[in-house]
Amino acid sequence: MSDLPRDIEEEVLCRVPLTSLGFVRSTCKSWNMLSRCDHLFANKHLAHLAKKKDHPLVVMMIDYRVQLMRLNLSDEDEVVVVNPEAKLIGLDQIDVCTIFHCDGLLFCIPKELDRLLVWNPYWGRGQLRWIEHTHNHHVLDRFGRLDRYTYGLGYNNTSSQYKILRFVDYPPKFVEFKIYDFNSDSWRILDLDKNWCINVGERGLSLKGNTYWFATISFLICFDFSTETFSLPFPLPFEAFPGDALSLSSSSSSSVGGEYPPQQLLVLFQSQHTLEMEIWVSNTIELPNALSWNSKVFLSANIQQLIPHRWVFMRSVSFFIDQEKKIAVFFDKNGRNGTSTREIAYIFFGGGVDDDGSCSFKQQVVKESVYPFCYSHACYYVPSLVQLN
């Protein structure tokens, strides 16, 4: 390989799978420099990876550990839904309770450490960024946990300046909104005027540099990291009540070079009374203050008819869809109240308004669960060239 012309060498190495970059970097100094420092090569490598969209990568947190998985929604006869892809070196020894993804960056909330972690796995361990937490809220919940904060990761769309939003929306006891700026490496308090509440433990979704949450059950709210303000409430395409299952996901993730289709917001709704479940898909999101919904529901299914004695899905349950194949997959436990022993993938086929109303179903064990109260979380992962200063 050392005798090959530079352009041929790049052409060969850009076909290396993402999970094999570590081996490339440890082979010799020149390959290490090429893969870590040469943005032209990195762009070529990401463009090649972007062509492989049939089985997207997802980051999963199971039993407080994070690893890279390959999501396979090929067809109804396919047995394997998720394939372990690789350990994320740098996170393999850290217990993590929550993860977020935003344009190639992973934002992790460690289980016990009093610091936050942001990382771009594409660049390796050198891109680990530890952030001091600056806790000042110490109200124990019924499980004895101190951290009642909610988080969001995004960036200023005009300058690509990354920021973290951290808040406690727990009136009347405690309300605080703080933002962390990566450039200044500091936190500051935001004075925000609002007439709604985001529940403790609500997991947000980063999309196009902004973060979305459910607020006061009945609508969505978006935090714009460019203006550092919340949007006006967005109505949901259904009526929800306390106790219903609600969760957010996205149809795809952005990529260098625009290789992926426009992103859409997905909303899961399941009634705790009827167990009827729906997935709604937004129209293309162009602005943080413009959001509308497709007039047709993507999936409608009655869980009680498909899964005997099935409960309501966990709030903020992780789920993904394939719009062309009309497949939806959910990741949840096989039990509640400390009785769960497995992480399960629940897969649904059909069930849309254009179908005959039927919906088939199967399930697959993803992992034997060590911690019955640790609920898995998964999100799309698309590598990017973002570098943290």
Residue pairs with C-beta under 8 A, 6 or more apart in sequence:
1 9
1 12
2 28
2 30
4 12
9 34
10 34
10 40
10 41
10 44
11 44
13 24
13 31
13 34
13 35
13 41
13 45
14 41
14 44
14 45
14 47
14 48
15 48
16 24
16 45
18 49
18 57
18 86
18 122
18 383
19 68
19 85
19 86
21 35
21 122
21 124
22 89
22 124
24 31
24 32
24 35
25 31
25 32
25 35
25 36
25 124
26 32
34 41
35 41
35 42
35 45
36 123
36 124
36 126
39 385
42 122
42 385
43 256
43 257
43 385
46 122
46 255
46 256
46 257
46 383
46 384
46 385
47 256
47 257
47 259
49 383
50 255
50 256
50 257
50 259
50 260
50 382
51 259
53 259
53 260
54 74
55 70
55 71
55 72
55 74
55 83
56 70
56 71
56 252
56 253
56 380
56 382
57 68
57 69
57 70
57 71
57 85
57 380
57 381
57 382
58 68
58 69
58 70
58 71
58 82
58 320
58 378
58 379
58 380
58 381
59 66
59 67
59 68
59 69
59 88
59 99
59 101
59 106
59 378
59 379
59 380
59 381
60 66
60 67
60 68
60 69
60 82
60 318
60 331
60 376
60 377
60 378
61 96
61 97
61 98
61 99
61 376
61 377
61 378
62 343
62 366
62 367
62 369
62 374
62 376
63 367
63 369
63 370
63 371
63 374
64 95
64 96
64 97
64 111
64 371
64 374
65 91
65 92
65 95
65 96
66 88
66 91
66 92
66 94
66 96
66 99
66 106
66 108
67 84
67 85
67 86
67 87
67 88
67 92
68 84
68 85
68 86
68 87
68 88
68 121
68 381
69 82
69 83
69 84
69 85
69 378
70 82
70 83
70 84
70 85
71 81
71 82
71 320
71 329
72 78
72 80
72 81
72 82
72 83
73 81
73 320
73 322
73 325
73 327
73 329
73 347
74 325
75 325
76 327
76 349
76 360
76 362
79 364
80 364
81 329
81 345
81 347
81 364
81 366
82 345
82 364
82 366
88 106
88 121
89 124
89 125
90 119
90 121
90 124
90 125
90 128
91 106
91 108
91 117
91 119
94 108
94 110
94 113
94 117
95 110
95 111
95 112
96 108
96 109
96 110
96 111
96 117
97 109
97 110
97 111
97 374
98 108
98 109
98 151
98 203
98 377
99 106
99 107
99 108
99 109
99 377
99 379
100 106
100 107
100 108
100 151
100 152
100 153
100 204
100 206
100 379
101 107
101 206
101 253
101 379
101 380
101 381
102 153
102 154
102 155
102 162
102 206
102 209
103 155
103 206
103 209
103 253
103 254
103 382
103 384
103 386
104 120
104 122
104 381
104 382
104 383
104 384
104 385
104 386
105 118
105 119
105 120
105 153
105 162
105 384
105 386
105 388
106 118
106 119
106 120
106 121
106 381
107 116
107 117
107 118
107 151
107 153
107 164
108 116
108 117
108 118
108 119
109 116
109 117
109 147
109 151
110 116
110 117
114 132
114 133
114 135
115 130
115 131
115 132
115 133
116 130
116 131
116 133
116 151
116 164
117 128
117 129
117 130
117 131
118 129
118 131
118 153
118 162
118 164
118 182
118 388
119 127
119 128
119 129
120 127
120 384
120 386
120 387
120 388
121 127
121 381
121 383
122 383
122 384
122 385
123 387
127 387
127 388
129 182
129 388
131 164
131 180
131 185
134 178
134 187
135 146
135 147
136 176
137 148
137 149
137 168
137 174
137 176
138 146
139 148
139 170
139 173
139 174
140 146
141 148
141 200
143 373
148 168
148 170
148 200
148 201
149 166
149 167
149 168
150 166
150 167
150 168
150 169
150 198
150 200
150 201
150 202
150 203
150 204
150 213
151 164
151 165
151 166
151 204
152 164
152 165
152 166
152 204
152 206
152 211
152 213
152 223
153 162
153 163
153 164
153 165
153 206
153 211
154 162
154 163
154 165
154 206
154 209
154 210
154 211
154 223
154 225
155 161
155 162
155 163
155 209
155 225
156 163
156 209
156 225
156 226
157 208
157 209
157 225
157 226
158 226
160 386
161 181
161 182
161 183
162 182
162 386
162 388
163 179
163 180
163 181
163 182
163 225
163 228
164 179
164 180
165 177
165 178
165 179
165 211
165 223
165 225
166 177
166 178
166 179
166 180
166 187
167 175
167 176
167 177
167 178
167 198
168 174
168 175
168 176
168 200
169 175
169 197
169 198
169 199
169 200
170 200
171 197
176 189
177 189
177 190
177 191
177 192
178 187
178 188
178 189
178 190
179 187
179 188
179 190
179 228
180 186
180 187
181 188
182 388
182 389
183 389
190 228
192 229
192 230
194 230
196 215
196 216
196 219
196 221
196 233
197 215
197 216
198 213
198 214
198 215
198 221
199 214
201 315
201 316
202 213
202 214
202 316
203 247
203 248
203 316
203 377
204 211
204 212
204 213
204 223
204 248
205 211
205 212
205 213
205 248
205 249
205 250
205 265
207 250
207 263
207 265
207 285
208 254
208 263
208 285
208 288
209 225
209 226
210 222
210 223
210 224
210 225
210 288
211 222
211 223
211 225
212 220
212 221
212 222
212 223
212 248
212 265
213 220
213 221
213 223
213 248
214 220
214 221
214 246
214 248
215 221
215 233
217 240
217 241
217 242
217 244
217 246
218 235
218 236
218 239
218 240
219 233
219 234
219 235
219 236
220 233
220 234
220 236
220 267
220 291
221 230
221 231
221 233
221 234
222 230
222 231
222 234
222 288
222 289
222 291
223 229
223 230
223 231
224 230
224 231
224 288
224 289
231 288
231 289
232 289
234 291
236 267
236 269
236 280
237 267
237 280
237 293
237 297
238 269
238 278
238 280
240 246
240 269
241 271
241 272
243 272
243 312
244 269
244 270
244 271
244 272
244 312
245 268
245 269
245 270
245 272
245 277
245 312
245 313
245 314
245 315
245 317
246 267
246 268
246 269
246 315
246 316
247 267
247 268
247 313
247 315
247 316
247 317
247 318
247 319
248 265
248 266
248 267
248 268
248 316
249 266
249 268
249 318
249 319
249 320
249 321
249 379
250 263
250 264
250 265
250 266
250 380
251 261
251 263
251 264
251 265
251 266
251 281
251 321
251 323
252 260
252 261
252 263
252 264
252 380
253 260
253 263
253 380
253 381
253 382
254 260
254 263
254 382
255 382
255 384
256 384
256 385
260 382
262 284
262 285
263 284
263 285
264 281
264 282
264 283
264 284
264 285
265 281
265 282
265 285
265 291
266 279
266 280
266 281
266 282
266 298
266 319
266 321
267 279
267 280
267 282
268 277
268 278
268 279
268 313
268 317
268 319
268 330
269 277
269 278
269 279
269 280
270 276
270 277
270 278
270 303
270 312
270 313
271 277
271 312
272 312
274 302
274 304
275 302
275 303
275 304
275 310
275 312
276 300
276 301
276 302
276 303
277 299
277 300
277 301
277 302
277 303
277 313
278 297
278 299
278 300
279 297
279 298
279 299
279 319
279 321
279 328
280 293
280 294
280 297
280 298
281 293
281 294
281 298
281 321
281 323
282 291
282 292
282 293
282 294
283 291
283 292
283 293
283 294
285 291
296 352
296 353
296 354
297 352
297 353
298 321
298 323
298 326
298 328
298 352
299 321
299 326
299 328
299 348
299 351
299 352
299 359
300 351
300 352
300 353
300 359
301 348
301 351
301 359
301 361
303 310
303 312
303 313
304 310
306 348
306 359
306 361
307 346
307 361
307 363
311 336
313 330
313 332
314 332
314 333
314 375
316 377
317 330
317 331
317 332
317 375
318 330
318 331
318 376
318 377
318 378
318 379
319 328
319 329
319 330
319 331
320 328
320 329
320 378
320 380
321 327
321 328
321 329
322 328
326 349
326 350
326 351
326 352
326 355
327 347
327 348
327 349
328 347
328 348
328 351
329 345
329 346
329 347
329 348
330 345
330 346
330 347
330 348
331 343
331 344
331 345
331 346
331 366
331 376
331 377
331 378
332 343
332 344
332 346
332 375
332 376
333 340
333 342
333 343
333 344
333 369
333 372
333 375
333 376
334 340
334 341
334 342
334 343
334 344
335 341
335 372
338 372
338 373
339 372
340 369
340 372
341 368
341 369
341 372
342 365
342 366
342 367
342 368
342 369
343 365
343 366
343 367
343 368
343 369
343 376
344 363
344 364
344 365
344 366
345 363
345 364
345 365
345 366
346 361
346 363
347 361
347 362
347 363
347 364
348 359
348 360
348 361
349 359
349 360
349 361
350 358
350 359
350 360
351 357
351 358
351 359
366 376
